Amino acid sequence: MAKALVGYMTSNDPRVAAQLTAETRRLRQRVADLEAHVLRLQSENDSLVAALHDAPLLTLDESSMQPV
């Protein structure tokens, strides 16, 4: 998309090209940060699911199921 934007520009001003390059770099870094965050959250979620399956199930004894 950055190439399309640069190709679309009619100005040959190096400041504009530098701005677009910086913005593209910033956006790519943001995407990389978000992807890393998603991986951390998926890992944490997997750990929580594994811990949930390793924990004993909640059970009720017969006396607690009788009407009062």
C-alpha positions, 0 to 999 in steps of 0.5 A: 500500500505504501508503494501505491501511495508513493506512486500516487503522489504527484509531488517529488518533495523529499520531505513528503517521501520521508514522512510517508516512509516514517509513517510506514515504518511506524505502522509496521512496528505497530502491527508487529507489536500487536502481533506479539501481543496477540501471541502473548495473549494466546499463550496466556489463554492456553496456559489458563485452559491447561490449568483449568483442565488439570484442576479437579472438577467441582463436585457436590455431595449428596447432602448438599443436593437435598431440599432444605 
